Amino acid sequence: MGEDLIVIGRVSRPHGVKGEIRIEYFNPEDPHFFSHYYMIYLQREGEPPRPYRPIKVRPHKKFILATLEGVRTKEEIEGLRGDWVLVDPTELPPLGDDEYYWYEIVGMQVFTEKGGHVGEIKEILPTGGNDVYVVRKGKKEFLIPAIKDVIVEIDKDARKMVIHPLEGLLEEDDL
């Protein structure tokens, strides 16, 4: 992906014949926020991101329909199918207390309250009720629920998370 850019969606396909692009937007909580982005970037795997200015944006079912400056035809949009949609993180919507973006969590080192190293957060699984952090250490993998009973502290600057493992979550020889 782009150096300091954050993935917020993926180009799905053309919508209609008037140059609209259907985008799978990864913020289903607030689809209207997409219209706040001054500039988005589209990127194919292994290529640099390309900037586009959204001209018209509207939510449609579980998608965003967008018209981008310089993209007019169905054929041009077909060429963008599958591209990642990225933005500058300074344009992301503000968060409340104790809320974090996934990009801030992935890559954090996880420790128990007693200082045991659990591993690194490699991915996040959305489950509906709460997210689950996939933590790996060597060949071991742990699924840590993102709930207040487990997450004790998150230090974004130190890239560190401290957890209180509930019974059965970890074994002593896992650390």
MIDOSE-1310 file (N, C-alpha, C; in nm, 2 decimals, decimal comma, always signed):
residues 175
mged	+0,08/-0,12/+0,00/+0,00/+0,00/+0,00/+0,09/+0,12/+0,00; +0,03/+0,24/-0,01/+0,10/+0,36/-0,01/+0,17/+0,38/+0,13; +0,28/+0,45/+0,13/+0,36/+0,47/+0,25/+0,28/+0,51/+0,37; +0,22/+0,63/+0,37/+0,15/+0,67/+0,49/+0,00/+0,68/+0,47
livi	-0,05/+0,61/+0,36/-0,19/+0,61/+0,33/-0,26/+0,49/+0,40; -0,39/+0,51/+0,43/-0,47/+0,41/+0,50/-0,57/+0,35/+0,40; -0,59/+0,22/+0,40/-0,69/+0,16/+0,31/-0,83/+0,18/+0,38; -0,92/+0,23/+0,30/-1,06/+0,25/+0,35/-1,16/+0,17/+0,27
grvs	-1,12/+0,11/+0,16/-1,21/+0,04/+0,07/-1,15/-0,02/-0,05; -1,23/-0,07/-0,14/-1,19/-0,14/-0,26/-1,29/-0,11/-0,37; -1,23/-0,08/-0,49/-1,32/-0,06/-0,61/-1,39/-0,19/-0,64; -1,52/-0,18/-0,65/-1,60/-0,30/-0,68/-1,62/-0,32/-0,83
rphg	-1,69/-0,22/-0,89/-1,73/-0,22/-1,03/-1,79/-0,09/-1,07; -1,82/-0,08/-1,20/-1,89/+0,04/-1,25/-2,04/+0,03/-1,20; -2,10/+0,15/-1,18/-2,24/+0,15/-1,15/-2,31/+0,24/-1,25; -2,40/+0,17/-1,33/-2,47/+0,25/-1,43/-2,38/+0,29/-1,55
vkge	-2,42/+0,39/-1,62/-2,35/+0,44/-1,74/-2,30/+0,58/-1,73; -2,32/+0,64/-1,61/-2,28/+0,78/-1,60/-2,15/+0,81/-1,53; -2,06/+0,70/-1,53/-1,93/+0,72/-1,47/-1,92/+0,70/-1,32; -2,02/+0,64/-1,26/-2,01/+0,62/-1,11/-1,94/+0,49/-1,09
irie	-1,86/+0,49/-0,98/-1,78/+0,37/-0,93/-1,84/+0,32/-0,81; -1,87/+0,19/-0,80/-1,91/+0,12/-0,68/-1,79/+0,09/-0,60; -1,79/+0,14/-0,47/-1,68/+0,11/-0,38/-1,73/+0,04/-0,26; -1,66/-0,07/-0,22/-1,68/-0,14/-0,10/-1,61/-0,06/+0,01
yfnp	-1,68/+0,01/+0,09/-1,63/+0,10/+0,19/-1,62/+0,03/+0,33; -1,50/+0,03/+0,39/-1,47/-0,04/+0,51/-1,52/+0,03/+0,64; -1,60/+0,14/+0,63/-1,66/+0,21/+0,74/-1,81/+0,20/+0,73; -1,87/+0,09/+0,76/-2,01/+0,08/+0,74/-2,09/+0,16/+0,85
edph	-2,02/+0,20/+0,96/-2,09/+0,27/+1,06/-2,12/+0,41/+1,02; -2,05/+0,47/+0,93/-2,07/+0,61/+0,88/-2,05/+0,62/+0,73; -2,13/+0,57/+0,65/-2,11/+0,58/+0,50/-2,11/+0,72/+0,45; -2,17/+0,81/+0,52/-2,17/+0,95/+0,47/-2,04/+1,02/+0,49
ffsh	-1,95/+0,97/+0,57/-1,82/+1,03/+0,59/-1,74/+1,03/+0,47; -1,76/+0,94/+0,38/-1,68/+0,93/+0,26/-1,68/+1,06/+0,18; -1,79/+1,13/+0,19/-1,80/+1,26/+0,12/-1,71/+1,37/+0,17; -1,65/+1,35/+0,29/-1,56/+1,44/+0,35/-1,41/+1,43/+0,30
yymi	-1,38/+1,32/+0,23/-1,25/+1,31/+0,18/-1,22/+1,40/+0,06; -1,12/+1,49/+0,07/-1,08/+1,58/-0,03/-1,01/+1,51/-0,15; -0,93/+1,41/-0,11/-0,86/+1,33/-0,21/-0,85/+1,19/-0,17; -0,88/+1,10/-0,27/-0,86/+0,96/-0,24/-0,75/+0,91/-0,34
ylqr	-0,70/+0,79/-0,31/-0,59/+0,73/-0,39/-0,64/+0,59/-0,43; -0,61/+0,55/-0,55/-0,64/+0,42/-0,59/-0,51/+0,35/-0,62; -0,50/+0,22/-0,58/-0,37/+0,15/-0,59/-0,39/+0,01/-0,62; -0,32/-0,04/-0,72/-0,31/-0,18/-0,75/-0,19/-0,24/-0,68
egep	-0,19/-0,37/-0,65/-0,08/-0,43/-0,58/+0,05/-0,41/-0,66; +0,15/-0,37/-0,59/+0,28/-0,35/-0,65/+0,30/-0,22/-0,73; +0,20/-0,13/-0,73/+0,21/-0,01/-0,80/+0,19/+0,11/-0,71; +0,24/+0,23/-0,75/+0,22/+0,34/-0,66/+0,08/+0,39/-0,66
prpy	+0,03/+0,45/-0,55/-0,11/+0,51/-0,55/-0,12/+0,63/-0,64; -0,24/+0,63/-0,70/-0,28/+0,74/-0,79/-0,39/+0,83/-0,73; -0,37/+0,96/-0,73/-0,47/+1,05/-0,66/-0,59/+1,08/-0,75; -0,70/+1,09/-0,69/-0,83/+1,12/-0,76/-0,91/+1,21/-0,66
rpik	-0,97/+1,31/-0,72/-1,06/+1,40/-0,64/-1,21/+1,35/-0,66; -1,27/+1,32/-0,55/-1,42/+1,28/-0,56/-1,50/+1,40/-0,60; -1,58/+1,39/-0,70/-1,67/+1,50/-0,74/-1,81/+1,48/-0,68; -1,86/+1,36/-0,68/-1,99/+1,33/-0,63/-1,98/+1,20/-0,56
vrph	-2,04/+1,20/-0,44/-2,04/+1,07/-0,35/-2,17/+1,05/-0,29; -2,22/+0,93/-0,29/-2,34/+0,90/-0,22/-2,34/+0,75/-0,18; -2,40/+0,73/-0,06/-2,42/+0,59/-0,01/-2,52/+0,52/-0,10; -2,50/+0,39/-0,12/-2,60/+0,31/-0,19/-2,59/+0,16/-0,14
kkfi	-2,69/+0,12/-0,06/-2,70/-0,01/+0,01/-2,57/-0,02/+0,09; -2,49/-0,12/+0,07/-2,37/-0,14/+0,15/-2,24/-0,08/+0,08; -2,26/+0,00/-0,02/-2,15/+0,05/-0,10/-2,15/+0,21/-0,10; -2,05/+0,26/-0,16/-2,04/+0,40/-0,19/-2,04/+0,42/-0,34
latl	-2,12/+0,51/-0,39/-2,11/+0,54/-0,54/-2,04/+0,67/-0,55; -1,93/+0,67/-0,63/-1,85/+0,79/-0,64/-1,82/+0,82/-0,79; -1,82/+0,95/-0,82/-1,78/+1,00/-0,95/-1,64/+1,07/-0,92; -1,54/+1,03/-0,99/-1,40/+1,08/-0,97/-1,36/+1,17/-1,08
egvr	-1,29/+1,27/-1,05/-1,24/+1,36/-1,15/-1,14/+1,29/-1,25; -1,17/+1,30/-1,38/-1,08/+1,23/-1,47/-1,12/+1,09/-1,51; -1,23/+1,04/-1,45/-1,28/+0,90/-1,48/-1,42/+0,92/-1,52; -1,45/+0,89/-1,65/-1,58/+0,92/-1,71/-1,65/+0,79/-1,77
tkee	-1,57/+0,70/-1,82/-1,64/+0,59/-1,89/-1,64/+0,46/-1,81; -1,73/+0,38/-1,85/-1,74/+0,24/-1,79/-1,61/+0,16/-1,81; -1,55/+0,18/-1,93/-1,43/+0,11/-1,96/-1,31/+0,15/-1,86; -1,31/+0,28/-1,84/-1,21/+0,34/-1,74/-1,23/+0,28/-1,60
iegl	-1,35/+0,27/-1,56/-1,39/+0,22/-1,43/-1,35/+0,07/-1,42; -1,38/+0,00/-1,53/-1,35/-0,15/-1,53/-1,20/-0,17/-1,51; -1,12/-0,07/-1,56/-0,97/-0,08/-1,54/-0,93/-0,06/-1,40; -1,02/+0,00/-1,32/-0,99/+0,02/-1,18/-1,04/-0,09/-1,08
rgdw	-1,12/-0,18/-1,14/-1,18/-0,29/-1,06/-1,07/-0,36/-0,97; -1,10/-0,37/-0,84/-1,01/-0,44/-0,75/-0,91/-0,35/-0,69; -0,89/-0,22/-0,74/-0,79/-0,13/-0,68/-0,83/-0,10/-0,53; -0,73/-0,08/-0,45/-0,75/-0,04/-0,31/-0,78/+0,11/-0,31
vlvd	-0,87/+0,15/-0,22/-0,90/+0,29/-0,20/-0,84/+0,34/-0,07; -0,75/+0,44/-0,08/-0,67/+0,48/+0,03/-0,70/+0,63/+0,06; -0,67/+0,68/+0,18/-0,67/+0,82/+0,21/-0,56/+0,85/+0,31; -0,53/+0,98/+0,32/-0,44/+1,03/+0,42/-0,50/+1,01/+0,55
ptel	-0,43/+0,95/+0,65/-0,49/+0,93/+0,78/-0,54/+1,06/+0,85; -0,49/+1,17/+0,81/-0,53/+1,30/+0,88/-0,68/+1,33/+0,83; -0,73/+1,26/+0,73/-0,86/+1,29/+0,68/-0,97/+1,19/+0,74; -0,92/+1,09/+0,82/-1,01/+1,00/+0,88/-1,10/+1,06/+0,98
pplg	-1,22/+1,01/+1,00/-1,31/+1,07/+1,10/-1,26/+1,06/+1,24; -1,29/+1,15/+1,33/-1,24/+1,15/+1,47/-1,30/+1,03/+1,54; -1,22/+0,98/+1,64/-1,27/+0,87/+1,72/-1,30/+0,92/+1,86; -1,38/+0,84/+1,93/-1,41/+0,86/+2,07/-1,31/+0,81/+2,16
ddey	-1,32/+0,83/+2,29/-1,23/+0,77/+2,38/-1,23/+0,62/+2,37; -1,11/+0,56/+2,39/-1,10/+0,41/+2,38/-1,14/+0,35/+2,25; -1,13/+0,43/+2,14/-1,15/+0,38/+2,01/-1,02/+0,39/+1,93; -1,00/+0,30/+1,84/-0,87/+0,29/+1,76/-0,90/+0,25/+1,62
ywye	-0,82/+0,30/+1,53/-0,83/+0,24/+1,39/-0,75/+0,11/+1,39; -0,79/+0,02/+1,30/-0,72/-0,10/+1,29/-0,58/-0,08/+1,26; -0,54/+0,01/+1,17/-0,40/+0,03/+1,14/-0,32/+0,07/+1,26; -0,38/+0,12/+1,36/-0,31/+0,16/+1,48/-0,29/+0,03/+1,57
ivgm	-0,37/-0,07/+1,56/-0,36/-0,19/+1,64/-0,28/-0,30/+1,58; -0,29/-0,32/+1,45/-0,21/-0,42/+1,38/-0,07/-0,39/+1,39; +0,01/-0,49/+1,43/+0,15/-0,47/+1,45/+0,19/-0,45/+1,60; +0,10/-0,42/+1,68/+0,13/-0,40/+1,82/+0,18/-0,53/+1,89
qvft	+0,27/-0,52/+1,99/+0,31/-0,63/+2,07/+0,22/-0,64/+2,18; +0,18/-0,77/+2,22/+0,09/-0,80/+2,32/+0,16/-0,86/+2,44; +0,13/-0,81/+2,56/+0,19/-0,86/+2,68/+0,08/-0,89/+2,78; +0,10/-0,98/+2,87/+0,01/-1,00/+2,98/+0,04/-0,90/+3,09
ekgg	-0,05/-0,89/+3,19/-0,03/-0,79/+3,30/+0,10/-0,83/+3,38; +0,14/-0,96/+3,38/+0,25/-1,01/+3,45/+0,38/-0,99/+3,36; +0,37/-0,93/+3,24/+0,49/-0,91/+3,16/+0,52/-1,02/+3,06; +0,44/-1,12/+3,05/+0,46/-1,23/+2,95/+0,43/-1,18/+2,81
hvge	+0,52/-1,21/+2,72/+0,50/-1,17/+2,58/+0,41/-1,27/+2,51; +0,30/-1,22/+2,46/+0,20/-1,31/+2,39/+0,24/-1,32/+2,24; +0,27/-1,21/+2,18/+0,31/-1,20/+2,04/+0,27/-1,07/+1,98; +0,25/-1,08/+1,85/+0,22/-0,96/+1,77/+0,08/-0,97/+1,70
ikei	+0,01/-0,86/+1,71/-0,12/-0,86/+1,64/-0,10/-0,86/+1,49; -0,15/-0,96/+1,42/-0,12/-0,97/+1,28/-0,25/-0,93/+1,20; -0,36/-0,95/+1,26/-0,49/-0,91/+1,19/-0,60/-0,90/+1,29; -0,71/-0,84/+1,24/-0,83/-0,82/+1,32/-0,95/-0,88/+1,25
lptg	-1,02/-0,96/+1,33/-1,14/-1,03/+1,27/-1,27/-0,95/+1,33; -1,35/-0,89/+1,24/-1,47/-0,84/+1,29/-1,58/-0,95/+1,31; -1,64/-0,95/+1,43/-1,73/-1,06/+1,45/-1,87/-1,02/+1,47; -1,89/-0,89/+1,47/-2,03/-0,83/+1,49/-2,04/-0,78/+1,63
gndv	-2,02/-0,86/+1,73/-2,03/-0,81/+1,87/-1,90/-0,74/+1,91; -1,79/-0,79/+1,89/-1,66/-0,73/+1,92/-1,56/-0,78/+1,82; -1,45/-0,70/+1,80/-1,34/-0,75/+1,72/-1,26/-0,86/+1,79; -1,19/-0,94/+1,72/-1,10/-1,04/+1,77/-0,96/-1,01/+1,71
yvvr	-0,86/-1,00/+1,80/-0,72/-0,98/+1,76/-0,65/-1,11/+1,74; -0,60/-1,13/+1,62/-0,52/-1,25/+1,59/-0,38/-1,22/+1,62; -0,33/-1,29/+1,73/-0,19/-1,26/+1,78/-0,11/-1,39/+1,75; +0,01/-1,36/+1,69/+0,10/-1,47/+1,66/+0,23/-1,46/+1,72
kgkk	+0,29/-1,57/+1,77/+0,42/-1,57/+1,82/+0,48/-1,71/+1,78; +0,57/-1,70/+1,68/+0,63/-1,82/+1,62/+0,52/-1,89/+1,55; +0,50/-2,02/+1,58/+0,39/-2,10/+1,52/+0,26/-2,10/+1,60; +0,26/-2,03/+1,71/+0,15/-2,02/+1,80/+0,06/-1,91/+1,75
efli	-0,07/-1,93/+1,76/-0,17/-1,82/+1,73/-0,27/-1,82/+1,84; -0,31/-1,70/+1,88/-0,40/-1,67/+1,99/-0,51/-1,58/+1,93; -0,63/-1,60/+1,98/-0,74/-1,52/+1,94/-0,78/-1,44/+2,07; -0,76/-1,31/+2,07/-0,78/-1,23/+2,18/-0,90/-1,14/+2,16
paik	-1,01/-1,16/+2,24/-1,13/-1,07/+2,22/-1,10/-0,93/+2,26; -1,15/-0,84/+2,18/-1,13/-0,69/+2,21/-1,24/-0,64/+2,29; -1,23/-0,69/+2,42/-1,34/-0,65/+2,52/-1,27/-0,59/+2,64; -1,34/-0,51/+2,72/-1,28/-0,44/+2,83/-1,23/-0,53/+2,94
dviv	-1,29/-0,65/+2,95/-1,25/-0,75/+3,05/-1,11/-0,80/+3,02; -1,07/-0,79/+2,89/-0,94/-0,85/+2,85/-0,84/-0,74/+2,83; -0,87/-0,64/+2,75/-0,78/-0,53/+2,72/-0,76/-0,44/+2,84; -0,64/-0,43/+2,89/-0,61/-0,35/+3,01/-0,56/-0,22/+2,97
eidk	-0,47/-0,22/+2,87/-0,40/-0,09/+2,83/-0,36/-0,10/+2,68; -0,37/+0,01/+2,61/-0,32/+0,02/+2,47/-0,24/+0,15/+2,47; -0,11/+0,13/+2,43/-0,02/+0,24/+2,42/+0,02/+0,25/+2,28; -0,04/+0,35/+2,20/-0,02/+0,36/+2,06/+0,13/+0,40/+2,03
dark	+0,18/+0,49/+2,12/+0,32/+0,54/+2,10/+0,42/+0,43/+2,11; +0,40/+0,34/+2,21/+0,50/+0,23/+2,24/+0,46/+0,11/+2,15; +0,35/+0,11/+2,08/+0,30/+0,00/+2,00/+0,29/-0,12/+2,08; +0,22/-0,11/+2,20/+0,21/-0,21/+2,30/+0,07/-0,22/+2,35
mvih	+0,02/-0,35/+2,37/-0,11/-0,37/+2,43/-0,08/-0,47/+2,55; -0,15/-0,44/+2,66/-0,14/-0,52/+2,78/-0,28/-0,58/+2,80; -0,28/-0,72/+2,82/-0,41/-0,79/+2,84/-0,42/-0,86/+2,97; -0,54/-0,88/+3,01/-0,57/-0,97/+3,13/-0,63/-1,09/+3,07
pleg	-0,55/-1,20/+3,05/-0,61/-1,32/+2,99/-0,72/-1,38/+3,08; -0,84/-1,40/+3,02/-0,94/-1,47/+3,09/-0,90/-1,62/+3,10; -0,96/-1,69/+3,19/-0,93/-1,83/+3,21/-0,95/-1,91/+3,08; -0,85/-1,99/+3,05/-0,86/-2,07/+2,93/-0,81/-2,00/+2,80
llee	-0,78/-1,87/+2,81/-0,74/-1,79/+2,69/-0,59/-1,83/+2,66; -0,51/-1,84/+2,76/-0,36/-1,87/+2,74/-0,32/-1,97/+2,85; -0,22/-2,05/+2,81/-0,16/-2,14/+2,91/-0,03/-2,09/+2,94; +0,02/-2,12/+3,06/+0,15/-2,07/+3,11/+0,26/-2,10/+3,01
ddl	+0,26/-2,22/+2,95/+0,37/-2,25/+2,85/+0,35/-2,19/+2,72; +0,25/-2,11/+2,70/+0,23/-2,03/+2,58/+0,32/-1,91/+2,57; +0,36/-1,86/+2,69/+0,44/-1,74/+2,70/+0,59/-1,76/+2,70
